């Protein structure tokens, strides 16, 4: 029986969302270092739980991709732990984990998975838009008018 049908993808996405919200509300405002340490530990353990759930709910490439993303999330949680306890800002941790979970939602909720070529083209357009070369071209166009 194929498991990559839409209901299983939707259930997996809903499970991921519920796990994130439970983690968020349990650790809404960590007040001391022990609570912050457990924040990163529980985040990594929730990601490990999703790896095991994906083994039974998903098949093929989708399962491998979801498990890989959660393995990366475990590594990012370890980096967040190290950043926090070295008194560095954890903005990079927050950005990385949010991007990773966004990709996971796109992967689970898209019909045919993620088209990496389209993502690369989109990223190149964004980078070109904010690059210095593009601003020079825009300045030249406004001067011509």
N, C-alpha and C positions, 0 to 999 in steps of 0.2 A: 504494500500500500504506500503510495508516494506521500511524503510528509511535507513537501514544499508547496502545498496548496495554500490559498490565501487565508483560510481560517487559522492554520497553525502559525503562519507568519504573524497574523494579527494577535493571536494569543501570546506569542513570544514577545512581541513589541509591548503589549499591555503588561506582561510580567516584568519586563525590563523597567517600564515606567513606574510600576508599583514598587519595585525594589528600590529604585532611586528615591521615590517620595518617602518611603519608610525610613531610608537612611537619612534623608534630609531632615525629617521631623524628629527623629531620635537624637540627632546631633545638630539641632538648630543653632545653638550658641555654646560651643565648648568653652568652658571657663578656665580650665587649668590644663597643664601639659599632659596629664594622664588621659583626660578626655580627648585631647587632640591626637594623642598616640592611638587611642582606640578608634578615633574617626577614620584614620587611614587604614588601620587594620581591618575594620569592618567593611570599608569600601572595597578593599582587596578581596575579602572573603565573599562579599556579594558577587563580585565579578567571577570568582572561582565557582560559585553556585550556578551562575548563568552558563558557564562553560559546560557543567555537567547537565544542566537542563537542555541545552542545545543538542547534546548528544542524543537525546531521546525524541526531541520535537522536530528536528530539522535533518535534512539529508544532503549529501553531496557537497558541492562547493559552498553553498550557503552556510552549512554547518561549520565548515572549515574557516570561512571568513568571520563568522560571529565569534568562534572560539579564538581566532587570532586577534580580533579587536579587543576581546576581554583579556587576553594575555597581555596585550599592550597596556590596557587599563591598569592591570596589576602592577606592571613596571612603572607606570606613571604615578600610581599611588605611592610606590616606594620612593620615587623621586620627590613627590610632594612631602612625604614624611621627612626626608633628608633636608629639603629646603626649609621646612618649618623649624626643625630643630637646629638648623645652622643660622637661624634668624634672618633668612632671606625672604623677600616677598614671594608669596605663592601665586601671584597673578599668572605666571606661565603654567603652573599646574592647573589652575582653574580653566584657562583657555584650552589647554591640550585635552583635558578630560571632557570638556563640553563639545569640542570638535569631534572627538572620538565617538561620543554617544550620539551626536547628530548623524555621523556617518552610519552608525549602527541602525538608527531608526530608518534612514533612507534605504539601507540594505534590506531591512526586514519588510518595509512597507512598499517598496517599488515592485513592479510586476516582474521585471526581468533582471533584477539586481542592479548593481552600480556599473555604469559604463565609465571606466577609468579614463578613456580617451576624451570623453566630453568634460569630465572634471578637470583634466589637465588643460584643455582649451579654455575653459572658463577661468581657471586660475591665471593663465597667461594673459587673458584679456584684462583681468583685474590688476595684475602687476603692471601691465603696459599702461593702463589708465593712470596709475599713480606714479609711474616712473618719470624721471626728469625729461626724457626725450619727448614724451607725450605732452608735457606742459609747455615745452619749447614750441612744438607744432601748434598747440592751441594759441599761444601768444602770437605766432607768426600769422595765423589765420585771422585773429582779431585786428592785427595791424593792417592787413590787406583790406579789410572792410573799412 
